[in-house]
Amino acid sequence: MKHVSLIVLSALLAATVATAAPPTHPLPSFVGLAIADKNRPEDDRALDDQRHPAAVLGFTGIKPGDVVVDLMPGRGYYTRLFSRMVGPKGQVYALQPTEMDKKAPKGLISVRSFAGTEAYPNVTVLVEPDTALKLPEPVDVIWTSQNYHDLHDPFMGKPDMATLDKQLFDALKPGGTLIVLDHAAAAGTGISNTDDLHRIDPAAVKSELTAAGFQFEGESDVLRNPADDHTKGIYDPSIKGHTDRFIYKFRKP
C-alpha cells in the first residue's frame, strides 16, 4: 500500500511541475543599473511611473556594446538610459531633425548639457534635415519615442515618408531593429490626427515601415490604456501622461 501511495504522489508532483506556469526571467542587470543611475535628474525619475522604463527597456533588446540612435530625443529621458545600457563600448547618437530643433529647441539644450560629459561620454548629438538623415556608422537600434507622428506634420516640412523610412532602413546593420513608441489614434484614422491630436494609427506606422522593407517583429502592450478613447489631444489634462501608447519593433532583414 505504501508503495502504491508513493507512486500516486510521484505522479501528482510530476503533473504539478508539468502544468506550472513558466518561470519569469529577471531583466538584465544593465537595465536595472541604467534606471538606478545616480546621474538621472529628478525630472526624469518623476516620469518613471508613467513610462515604465524597466518593461520598455527590456522589450528593446538593447545590450552593452550596441550602437543606438535616439531619434528626436526630446530632453534626453531615454538617451541617458541608453547610454548606461550600451556602456563604454557602445555609442548613442541623439539625432534631431533640423526642423524639430527649430520647433522645440529646449530639447537639445537639455541633451547637449550632458552629451559627452564624464557621466555620459558615449552620447553624441547630431542635427540634420529630415530629408538627409545620415549616421556616422551603421547602427544596431533606432529608437523613436512619441515623435514618429510629428514626421507627418507641416512644421516638419511633411517629408516624403517613403524616402525618410528608407533612410532609417539603410542606417541599420542587417538584423538591426527600429522601435517606434507613439500615441495611438483610433483605428482607421491613418495619419489624419498627427497634427491636431498628436496621435497616429498604429496600422499606418506598420504600413509605412513594412513598405520600406522592414519586417514587423512584435509589440509590447506595457503602455496600452484601454480607457483612452483616442478622441482627446495628448495634452488634455484628463489623459496627459496616460495616453494609449503602442510600441512596435521592426527588423531589417
C-alpha positions in Angstrom: 0.0 0.0 0.0 2.8 2.3 0.9 4.5 1.6 -2.5 1.3 2.5 -4.3 0.9 5.7 -2.4 4.4 6.8 -3.3 3.7 6.1 -7.0 0.5 8.2 -6.8 2.3 11.0 -5.0 5.1 11.0 -7.6 2.6 11.2 -10.4 0.9 14.2 -8.8 4.1 16.0 -8.3 5.1 15.4 -11.9 1.7 16.7 -13.1 2.1 19.8 -11.0 5.5 20.6 -12.4 4.3 20.0 -16.0 1.4 22.4 -15.6 3.1 25.1 -13.5 3.5 28.5 -15.1 6.9 29.0 -16.7 9.3 31.0 -14.6 9.6 34.7 -15.2 13.1 35.8 -16.2 14.6 38.8 -14.4 15.7 41.8 -16.5 19.3 42.0 -17.4 21.3 43.8 -14.7 22.4 46.6 -17.0 18.7 47.6 -17.4 18.3 48.0 -13.7 21.6 49.8 -13.3 20.6 52.2 -16.0 17.4 53.1 -14.3 19.2 53.4 -10.9 21.8 55.7 -12.4 22.5 58.4 -9.8 23.1 61.0 -12.6 19.5 60.8 -13.8 17.7 64.1 -12.9 14.6 64.1 -10.7 12.5 65.3 -13.6 13.3 62.0 -15.4 12.6 59.9 -12.3 9.3 61.6 -11.9 8.2 60.2 -15.3 9.1 56.6 -14.4 5.7 55.8 -13.1 4.0 56.6 -16.4 6.8 55.4 -18.7 7.5 52.0 -17.1 11.2 52.1 -18.1 12.1 48.6 -16.9 9.5 46.8 -19.1 10.0 49.2 -22.0 13.8 48.9 -22.0 13.6 45.1 -21.6 11.5 45.0 -24.8 14.0 47.0 -26.8 16.7 44.3 -26.7 19.4 46.9 -26.4 22.6 45.5 -24.9 26.1 46.5 -23.9 28.2 47.4 -26.9 25.3 48.4 -29.2 25.2 51.5 -31.3 21.9 53.2 -30.7 20.1 56.1 -32.3 17.6 58.1 -30.2 15.7 59.8 -33.0 14.0 63.0 -31.8 15.3 62.6 -28.2 13.3 65.3 -26.5 15.0 66.3 -23.3 17.0 63.0 -23.3 15.0 60.8 -21.0 15.8 57.7 -23.0 19.2 59.0 -24.2 20.6 58.8 -20.7 19.2 55.3 -20.1 20.5 54.0 -23.4 24.0 55.5 -22.6 24.2 53.4 -19.5 22.8 50.3 -21.2 25.3 50.2 -24.0 28.2 51.0 -21.7 31.7 52.2 -22.6 32.0 50.0 -25.7 28.7 51.3 -27.1 27.5 54.6 -28.7 24.4 56.6 -28.6 23.5 59.2 -31.2 20.9 61.7 -30.2 19.6 62.5 -33.7 17.5 65.6 -34.1 16.0 66.7 -37.4 16.7 70.4 -38.0 13.0 71.1 -38.4 12.3 69.7 -34.9 15.1 71.7 -33.4 13.5 74.9 -34.7 10.2 73.9 -33.3 11.4 72.7 -29.9 14.9 73.9 -29.2 14.8 73.3 -25.4 15.1 69.6 -26.0 18.6 69.7 -27.4 19.7 72.3 -24.9 19.0 69.6 -22.3 20.7 66.8 -24.3 23.7 68.9 -25.0 24.1 69.7 -21.3 25.1 66.0 -20.7 26.2 64.6 -24.0 29.9 63.8 -24.0 30.3 64.6 -20.3 32.1 62.3 -17.8 28.7 60.8 -16.9 27.6 60.2 -20.5 30.8 60.1 -22.6 29.3 57.9 -25.3 26.5 60.3 -26.3 26.9 62.4 -29.5 24.3 65.0 -30.7 23.6 65.2 -34.4 21.3 67.8 -36.1 20.4 67.1 -39.7 17.5 67.9 -42.1 14.8 65.2 -42.2 15.4 64.9 -45.9 19.0 63.8 -45.4 19.4 61.9 -42.1 22.8 60.3 -42.0 24.7 58.4 -39.3 28.5 58.2 -39.0 28.3 54.4 -38.8 25.9 51.5 -39.2 23.8 51.1 -36.1 22.1 48.3 -34.2 19.0 50.0 -33.0 17.0 53.1 -34.0 14.5 54.2 -31.3 11.9 57.0 -31.5 9.5 57.8 -28.7 6.3 59.8 -29.1 7.5 61.6 -32.1 7.1 59.4 -35.2 3.7 61.1 -35.7 5.4 64.5 -35.9 7.2 63.5 -39.1 3.9 63.8 -40.9 3.2 67.4 -39.8 3.6 70.8 -41.5 6.3 72.1 -39.2 8.5 69.2 -40.2 8.0 70.0 -43.9 5.9 66.9 -44.3 8.8 64.9 -45.7 8.3 62.0 -48.1 7.8 59.2 -45.6 8.9 56.5 -48.1 12.2 58.3 -48.5 12.7 59.0 -44.8 11.9 55.5 -43.8 14.3 54.1 -46.4 17.0 56.3 -44.8 16.3 54.7 -41.5 16.4 51.3 -43.1 19.7 52.0 -44.7 21.2 53.3 -41.5 20.7 49.9 -39.7 23.0 47.0 -39.8 21.5 43.8 -41.3 19.4 42.4 -38.5 19.1 45.7 -36.8 15.9 47.0 -35.2 13.7 50.1 -35.4 11.4 50.6 -32.4 8.5 53.1 -32.5 6.7 54.2 -29.4 3.8 56.6 -30.0 0.4 57.8 -29.0 -2.3 55.7 -30.6 -5.0 57.2 -32.7 -8.4 55.5 -33.4 -8.2 52.5 -35.7 -8.8 53.5 -39.3 -7.8 57.2 -38.9 -4.4 56.8 -40.5 -2.3 59.9 -40.2 -5.3 62.3 -40.0 -4.7 63.2 -36.3 -1.0 63.6 -36.2 -1.1 67.4 -36.1 -4.2 68.2 -34.1 -4.3 65.3 -31.5 -0.6 64.3 -31.9 -1.6 60.7 -32.4 -1.2 58.2 -35.2 -3.0 55.0 -36.1 -0.6 52.1 -35.3 -1.7 50.4 -38.6 -0.4 53.4 -40.5 3.0 53.1 -38.9 3.2 49.4 -39.7 2.1 50.0 -43.3 4.7 52.7 -43.9 7.6 50.8 -42.4 6.9 47.5 -43.9 6.7 49.2 -47.3 10.2 50.5 -46.7 11.4 46.9 -46.3 11.2 46.4 -42.5 9.8 43.2 -41.1 7.3 43.6 -38.2 8.8 41.7 -35.2 6.2 42.3 -32.5 4.8 44.7 -30.0 4.6 45.5 -26.3 1.4 46.4 -24.6 3.0 47.7 -21.4 1.9 51.3 -22.2 -1.5 50.5 -23.6 -4.5 52.1 -21.9 -8.0 50.8 -22.9 -9.6 53.7 -21.0 -8.2 56.2 -23.6 -10.9 56.7 -26.2 -8.5 58.3 -28.7 -10.6 61.4 -29.1 -8.5 63.8 -27.0 -5.2 65.5 -27.7 -2.3 64.1 -25.7 -2.0 67.3 -23.7 -5.6 67.2 -22.5 -5.4 67.2 -18.6 -7.7 64.2 -18.4 -5.3 62.0 -20.4 -1.9 63.6 -20.3 0.8 61.2 -19.4 -1.6 58.2 -19.6 -2.5 58.0 -23.3 -2.9 54.7 -25.0 0.7 54.1 -26.4 1.9 51.3 -28.6 5.4 50.1 -29.0 6.3 48.3 -32.3 9.5 46.6 -33.1 10.7 46.2 -36.7 13.7 44.4 -38.1 15.9 44.9 -41.1 16.3 41.5 -42.8 
